[in-house]
Amino acid sequence: MRDDWRLRGQEDYLFGITMRHASWWPYRDGWDHDHCEFCWAEISEDQTGHADYNEGWVSSDDSYHWVCDPCFSDFREKFQWVVEAPSAE
């Protein structure tokens, strides 16, 4: 995994943080998509089939950094992410 093309220094800002699984939403007005911090897959609410994912894992502290489900599975242990329990809505 050390030579994985997806690793580009994300340890500096993603190591040990709390993540939660969520449907995508815009970070601010005018924001129409995000990218996985690792593989750069598009994550958005796009229903036309352009987006790779409509949900993923987002950083709980700032809701800014998104990780797709496959990359989350691949890097969860390496990055020692804490998983936030789903809210009871």
Secondary structure, DSSP 8 states (H G I E B T S, - for coil): -TT-TT-SSTHHHHTT-EEEEEE---SSTT---EEBTTT--EES---SS-SSBSEEEEETTTS--EE-HHHHHHHHHHHT-EE------
